Amino acid sequence: MTLALRVPEELSARVPAEQRGPGRDRSSVRLLVSRGTEVAHRGFAELPGELRAGDLLVVNTSPTLAAAVDGSLGHARVVVHFSTRGDDGRWAVELRDPDARGTTRPRAGGPAGTSVALPNGVGLVWDEPVAAGSERLWWTRAAGDVPGLLRRYGRPIRYSYTERDQPLSVYQTVFALPYGDGAGSAEMPSAARPFTERMVARLVSRGVQFAPITLHTGVASAEAHEPPYGERFEVPEASARLITSARAGGGRVVAVGTTAVRAVESAVGDDGVVRAARGWTELVVRPERGVRVVDGLLTGLHEPEASHLLMLEAVAGRAAVSRTYEEALRGLYLWHEFGDVHLILPEEGPHTARCNGN
């Protein structure tokens, strides 16, 4: 799905919400709520009023890695974005050129045999493209300790619309957990960023439950908007049971982020039941497949060409997504990982509205 609209540069969120003025925190963002083509404008602090007892939020516990590292390719300075570690120990990486603004520009990887020197004696040798026909992500063989390299020399991946570098803590969500093997996401699962401990407590007191899953995100295709590649995920047994219980009790399953949708929809069987699952998922949620488990989605605002919009269309329908994005532009909502968020909920019939007390 491609939307026929243009997002002005001034609507890019350049710094996190808590840095935009005194008295603000992560939750100081706007919330666009859509039910079908009906759209309402809220603040994120009003999220508990949009949910009800028995609803279930599926949240991603993957931590964000300091995945960008400076290196050298011969005499040229380059930046390596570490995306995903494969089962065979290789790393999928994206090679970038530094620019004059502290960010980077796209650069094709390869050819096979190319070597890049990194700090701490770590070296990378280009092996093969991750996907046929694309030179962006390559599988590389690493000589040295990559997790240690990232901890000591890495920084969060930053794109040109942001104003300045930020500490890694800015890119961690309240749900992030440490993984002993150093696993994590190359880019923040940003839909969960506005949540604070206080917001979680408010939702729990309202009867909303949380189901943790894990999906370690790779490096997004910020310029070409390619669909996502294979990513490592896990849906634990306890979370699978929570999803089954919520659905049986009439609660809505709302994914926090497109990563949560991908994980949950990868764990559903042909019978429509979610079961514990882990491994790699290649699933791309498109309108023709639809969603089998997820009723709603909390997500950021995506570029008009982004492949994520296909997932939004699968959840809400094309007309609803188009209408919502027109409203977001009209309302001057902010885009990208530090921006405002969009809550997609099912349309409510008369019986549902009465049950909700409206």
N, C-alpha and C positions, 0 to 999 in steps of 0.2 A: 504494500500500500504506500502510495506517495501522495502527500497532501499538496494542493495547489495554493501554497502560501509561503511567505518569506518571513523568517524571524529576524527582526532588526538586531544589530550588534548590541545595542543598549539594553536589550532584554537578556543578555547573558549574565548570570550571577557570577561576579568576579571575585567575591570573598564570601566566606561563610556568614550565615545569618547573625551569629553572635558577635561578629566584628563590624556590623553595620550601624551600631549606635549603642548608647548606654542602656542597661536594663534588658538587653536582648539575650536570648539563649538559642540553642539549636531549634527549638520548637517555634521560634518567631518567624515562621514562613506561612504563606497563604496555602489554602486548601481548596482546590476546585473539585466539587462533588458532582458526578454525573450519574443519572439513572435514565438509561436510554438517552433521548435527546433533551431531557430536562436537566438543566445545569444550575447549580447553586454556588455562591461564593462564600467561603468560610475562612477562618483562621485554623491552623493546625491544632490549636488549643481546643477547638470545638469537635475534634475527632470523636471523643467518647459519645457525643450526642448523635453521631451518625451510625453508631454501632449499637448492638443490643445484647442482652444476656444470651449466652449460647453461641454467639458468633466466635469464630476461631481465626486468629491471625497466624499465618505461616511465615516464620522469620528465618533469615539466613544468618548462621553463626560464623561464617567465614571471616577471618580477620583480613585487613588490607596489608599487603606487603609493601615495603620500600623497594619497588620493583624497577626503578630507573637507575642505571649506573653509567658513569662516564667511562669511555674506553678510547682506544686508538686502533685505527685500521691503516697500517703503514704510518705515514706522517699525518694522516687526517684525524681530526677529533670526531668521535661519534658518540651516540648515546644508545645503550642497549636497554630495551624494555623486556624484562623477563615475563613471559606469559604463563606457561604451564610446564610442569615437570611430568614427563612420560613415565610409564611403567618400566621402561628400559633404561632409565636414568638420564636420557637426553632432555634438553630443555627447548621448548618452543619459544623463540624470541623474535622481537621486531627491532630492526635497525633503524635509527633516526639520525638526522643531522641537527646539531645544535643551531639555534638562530641567535640573533642579537638581543632577544627579549627574555632569555632565561628559559625558553621553551624549545620545541623541536619541530622539524619539518619531516615529511615522509621521505623515506629512502628505500629503494628496492634492496632486498637481501641477496645473498649469493654472490657469485656462483658457488657451487659445491667446492669445498676445500678452502674457502676464504677463512682467514683467522683474524680474530679481534683480541687484543690484549686488554685485560681489565686489572684493576688494583689487586693487591694482595697475592700476586702471582697467578691469578686465575686467567685461563685462556679459553676461548671458544672457537670451535671449528665448524663451519657451516656444512650440513650434511645433505638435506633435501627439503623441498618446500613441504609445509604442513598439508596444503591442499593443491591439487593439480590446477594449473592455470593462474595461481596467485604467487607473487614474489614477495608478499608482505611478511608473512610468518614463516620461519624456517626452523626445522629441527636442527639443533646443534649439539655437539659433544663437548662437555666441559671438563677441563683439567683443573681441579681444585674444588674448594668448598663453596658452592654457590649460596646456600642459606647463610653461611657466615659472612660471605661477601655482601649480601643484601643487608644484613643487620649492621654491618660496620660502615659500608660505603653507599648504600642505597638511599634513595629518597622517593617519595610518592610520585607517581606519574602525573605530570601536569600538562594541561593543554593551553593553547594561546589565548583563550578567552579569559583565563584567570589573571589576577593582578600580580600575584607574587607567590613564591614558594611558601608552603605551609608545613608545620610539623606533622609527623605521621599520626599523632593523636587526633588531629582534625579529621582524618580520613577513617577513623574507627567508629563503628556504630556501637550503641549500647548493648547489642546482642553478640558482639564479636567474642570468640573464645580462642585461646592459644592452642596450637597444634604442635605436639612434640616433635614432629618431623619437619617443622618449619613451613608446612603447607599454608596456603592462604590465597587471597585474590589479588590479581595484578591491579585491579581497579576496584574501588569501594562499591559494595552493594548499596548504592546511595539512597534508595527509596526509604531505608530505615534510618537515615541520618537524623531526621527531626525528632526521633523518639528520645526522651529523657527517662531517667528512673522514675521521676514524678509522673510522667505520662503513663508509663507502664503500670504503676500502682493505681492510677485512676481507672484505667481500663479493666484491670483485674477486679477492682472493687465494684465495677459495673456488671461483672459476670462474663467478661470477654476472656477467652483463653488464648494461650500461645503454644504453637507447635514448632519447635526448632528443627530446621533441616540444614544441610550444608551443600553449597555449590560454590566451588572455587572458580571465580570468573577469570577468563583470559583477557588479553589486551583487546579492547574494542577497536573497530575499524572507524576511527573518527573522521577520516576524509572520504573513504570509498563506501562506507555503510554496508559492508559485507555481512552476511548472516553469521551467527556465532558458530565457532568450531566446537569440536568435542570438548567437554568439560567434566571434571570429576565431581561426583555428587554423592550424597547419602541421605536417605530418609529413614530415620531410626524406627524401630518397632513401636516405641511409645508414641511417636508422632503419627504414625500410620493409624494407630488405634484412636487417637484423639480426633483425627480427620473423620474416621468412620463413625465415631460417636456423635460428633457435631452434625454430620449429615443426617444421621438417624433421628436426631432430636430436633431437626428443623432449623439448626443454626446455619449460618452462611460461612463458607470457607473463603477467606480473603487473603490472598497472597500479598506479602509486602515485598514488592519488587518483581521484575521479570525473571530474576534468578530463581525465586521461590516457585513461580509458575513452572519453569522448566524442570525443576527437580521433582515436584509433586506429580506433574503430568507424565514424567518418565517412570514413575513408580506405580501407575495404575494399570491393572490388568484388563483383559478383554471383557471381564465381567463388571468393570467399573469400580472395583475395590482397590484401594491403595494398600500396598503391603510394603514392609521393610525392603529397601533396595539400596545398593551402593555400586559404584563403579564409574563407568564413563557413559555420558549421554550425548548422542548426536541429534536429539530431537529438536526440531524447529517448529514451534507452535504457529500454525498458519490458519487462516479462516476456513479452508477446505477441510482441515482436520477438526478444528474447534477445540474446546476444552471439555474434559470429561469430569473434572473434580472441582476446579476453581469456580466460585460464584462471583468473586469480585477481585479487584486489584488496586493496590496503592502503589503508585509509581511516579517518577519524575516526568518532566515534559521533554519529549524527544524531538530531534531534528525532523523536518518534514520528509526527509529521504530515509530515515533510519529504519532498519529492518525490524526493530522492536514494535513499530506501528502495526505490523501484521499480527503480532500477538494481541495487541490492544483490540484490533478488529475482531479477532477470534473470540475475545471475551465480551465485547460490547456491541460489535457491529459497525460497519463502515459509516453509516449516517451519524451515529452517536459520536464516534471519534472525530469526524469532520466538524460537527457542531461544537464539541468541547474545545477543540483547538482554535476555532474562530473566536470563541469566548475568551480563551486564554490570551490571545493576541489583543483583543479589544480591552481586556482588563489589565493589560501590561504585567502579566505574570512573568516570573523570572525562570529561565531555562538552565539546564545542566545540573551537575551534582550538588552544587550549593544553592540550588534554586527552589522554587515552590513545588508542590506535589499535587497529584491528581488521584482522587478516589473514585473508582468505578464500582458501582453497586447495581444489583439487578433492579429492573423496574418493579415497582410495588403495586400490586392489585389492591382492591378494597379490603380483602380479608387481612392481607399483610399489614396494611396501614392501621387497621383497628388493633391488631395485635401489638403494634409498636406504640400505641397510645397517641397516634397523630390524628 
